Amino acid sequence: MERQTRETAVAVRLDLDGTGRADISTGLGFFDHMLELVAGHGLFDLHVEAQGDLRTGGHHTVEDVGICLGAAVAQAVGDKAGLNRYGSMLVPMDESLALVALDLSGRAYFAYEGGPVGENIAGFDSGLVAEFFRALANNAKMTLHVRVLAGGDVHHTIEAVFKAFAKALRQAVTPDPRLGGIPSTKGVL
């Protein structure tokens, strides 16, 4: 997936059947680290190359990476035949605890509660976590709920969210050997 605007140039490659290999370069070191966690804990191979107008902040870059990654997920899951469809994970990171639940429903919805906003980690605005996942959910056409149940250190809290997302997505895209068709009683998603 590629996206080119006057503000950013983003290219994303995603292999859901990967080994956790990550090649990430966004110009935002903390964000790169979080995307590496998605690859590693999801066992996805993920390549992200992003150049953005970072002098104005990371918003455009983070959002456009979310758009591209969401579109890549949508393309990779196709009609979702044989996939689990749902995924959820509760991840502790020391004093922090994050819950992520998602549904590859074909309907975009995003809810985010309890996450840090307005704190800066190595040049990364913690409020961009919600922007990233909103863009990803909308473009993957997934329902995505993120709840921070216990916080503390902002780095730990955000890391718990990204790890929980990776594990939940891995669960959702894993084939169900008992399911041969579309994972819906309607027969379509």
HUBELRA-V650754 format. One record per residue. N is the residue number from 1. PHI is phi in radians with two decimals (* if undefined). BURIAL is # if it has 16 or more other C-alpha atoms within 10 Angstrom, else .. Layout:
n=<N | N>
phi=<PHI | PHI>
burial=<BURIAL | BURIAL>
//
This chain:
n=<1 | 2 | 3 | 4 | 5 | 6 | 7 | 8 | 9 | 10 | 11 | 12 | 13 | 14 | 15 | 16 | 17 | 18 | 19 | 20 | 21 | 22 | 23 | 24 | 25 | 26 | 27 | 28 | 29 | 30 | 31 | 32 | 33 | 34 | 35 | 36 | 37 | 38 | 39 | 40 | 41 | 42 | 43 | 44 | 45 | 46 | 47 | 48 | 49 | 50 | 51 | 52 | 53 | 54 | 55 | 56 | 57 | 58 | 59 | 60 | 61 | 62 | 63 | 64 | 65 | 66 | 67 | 68 | 69 | 70 | 71 | 72 | 73 | 74 | 75 | 76 | 77 | 78 | 79 | 80 | 81 | 82 | 83 | 84 | 85 | 86 | 87 | 88 | 89 | 90 | 91 | 92 | 93 | 94 | 95 | 96 | 97 | 98 | 99 | 100 | 101 | 102 | 103 | 104 | 105 | 106 | 107 | 108 | 109 | 110 | 111 | 112 | 113 | 114 | 115 | 116 | 117 | 118 | 119 | 120 | 121 | 122 | 123 | 124 | 125 | 126 | 127 | 128 | 129 | 130 | 131 | 132 | 133 | 134 | 135 | 136 | 137 | 138 | 139 | 140 | 141 | 142 | 143 | 144 | 145 | 146 | 147 | 148 | 149 | 150 | 151 | 152 | 153 | 154 | 155 | 156 | 157 | 158 | 159 | 160 | 161 | 162 | 163 | 164 | 165 | 166 | 167 | 168 | 169 | 170 | 171 | 172 | 173 | 174 | 175 | 176 | 177 | 178 | 179 | 180 | 181 | 182 | 183 | 184 | 185 | 186 | 187 | 188 | 189>
phi=<* | -2.32 | -2.50 | -2.22 | -2.28 | -1.22 | -1.81 | -2.54 | -2.36 | -2.24 | -2.32 | -2.28 | -2.15 | -2.37 | -2.13 | -1.20 | -1.78 | -1.54 | -2.15 | 1.74 | -1.29 | -2.22 | -2.38 | -2.13 | -2.60 | -2.04 | 1.52 | -2.09 | -0.95 | -1.14 | -1.12 | -0.98 | -1.05 | -1.16 | -1.19 | -1.09 | -1.14 | -1.04 | -1.09 | -1.14 | -1.46 | -1.57 | 1.00 | -1.80 | -1.59 | -2.33 | -2.07 | -2.30 | -2.17 | -2.34 | -2.21 | -2.48 | -1.44 | -1.14 | -1.15 | -1.71 | 1.95 | -1.58 | -0.95 | -1.11 | -1.11 | -1.11 | -1.12 | -1.23 | -1.12 | -1.06 | -1.05 | -1.17 | -1.16 | -1.06 | -1.12 | -1.15 | -1.07 | -1.01 | -1.17 | -1.17 | -1.49 | 0.96 | -1.48 | 1.24 | -0.99 | 1.44 | -1.56 | -1.06 | 1.38 | -1.79 | -2.67 | -2.63 | -2.73 | -1.95 | -2.18 | -1.58 | -2.41 | 0.95 | -1.40 | -1.69 | -2.52 | -2.18 | -2.05 | -2.22 | -2.27 | -2.49 | -2.42 | -1.42 | -1.41 | 1.51 | -2.07 | -1.39 | -2.71 | -2.38 | -2.32 | -2.43 | -2.42 | 1.52 | -1.38 | -1.19 | -2.41 | 1.58 | -1.72 | -1.93 | -2.16 | 0.87 | 1.50 | -1.88 | -1.36 | -1.06 | -1.16 | -1.29 | -1.03 | -1.12 | -1.10 | -1.08 | -1.21 | -1.12 | -1.10 | -1.11 | -1.07 | -1.09 | -1.49 | -1.48 | 0.98 | -2.07 | -1.54 | -2.39 | -1.95 | -2.16 | -2.25 | -1.62 | -1.54 | -2.61 | -2.13 | 2.98 | -1.06 | -1.07 | -1.02 | -1.08 | -1.11 | -1.15 | -1.08 | -1.07 | -1.11 | -1.16 | -1.15 | -1.11 | -1.08 | -1.03 | -1.18 | -1.17 | -1.14 | -1.01 | -1.09 | -1.17 | -1.59 | -1.30 | -1.12 | -1.76 | -1.10 | -1.60 | -1.95 | -1.68 | -2.00 | -1.24 | -1.38 | -2.69 | -1.21 | -1.36 | 1.51 | -2.65 | -2.12>
burial=<# | # | . | . | . | . | . | # | # | # | # | # | # | # | # | # | . | . | . | # | . | # | . | # | # | # | # | # | . | # | # | # | . | # | # | # | # | # | # | # | # | # | # | # | # | # | # | # | # | # | # | # | . | # | . | . | . | # | # | # | # | # | # | # | # | # | # | # | # | # | # | # | # | # | . | # | # | . | # | # | # | # | # | # | # | # | # | # | # | # | # | # | # | . | . | # | # | # | # | # | # | # | # | # | # | # | # | # | # | # | . | # | . | . | # | # | . | . | . | . | . | . | . | # | # | # | . | # | # | # | # | # | # | # | # | # | # | # | # | # | # | # | # | # | # | # | # | # | # | # | # | . | . | # | # | # | # | # | # | # | # | # | # | # | # | # | # | # | # | # | # | # | # | # | # | # | . | . | . | . | . | # | # | . | . | . | . | . | .>
//
